[in-house]
Amino acid sequence: MNLPPKVTDRAFARLSEIGAAAQGQALRVAVEGGGCSGFQYEIKLDAPEDDDLILEKDGERVLVDQISLPFLTGAVIDFTEELIGARFTIDNPNATSSCGCGTSFAM
C-alpha cells in the first residue's frame, strides 16, 4: 500500500506564520528531473490544481501533483531551523542517496 506523504505540525505552523492560506496560496512540493543526484525537490508557494493531492490542517495546505506523488510515498515534509538557516525539508524513504544540499536525491 502506498502511503501518502505526511506533513509535520511544525511545517503547518510555519505556513501559518507566513500567511500562506490568507494569500490563497499553499506549499507545493514537487519532484523534477535534474540536480546533482538525478532528481530534485521544488518547494514553493502556489495555487492548487484540480488533480493535486491536498494535505490540510487548520486551513493551511500542502500540495503534491500526481506525477510527483509516487516519488514521495511515505515521505515526511517538515520545517527546520538550523544555524545555516531555516527551510522546509523532506525525509524521503524512497531516496537511495542524496547530495549535501538536501534538495537533490537518487532512487
Secondary structure, DSSP 8 states (H G I E B T S, - for coil): -----EE-HHHHHHHHHHTTGGGT-EEEEEEEE-STTSEEEEEEEE---TT-EEEEETTEEEEE-TTTGGGGTT-EEEEEEETTEEEEEEE-TT-SEE-TTSSEEE-
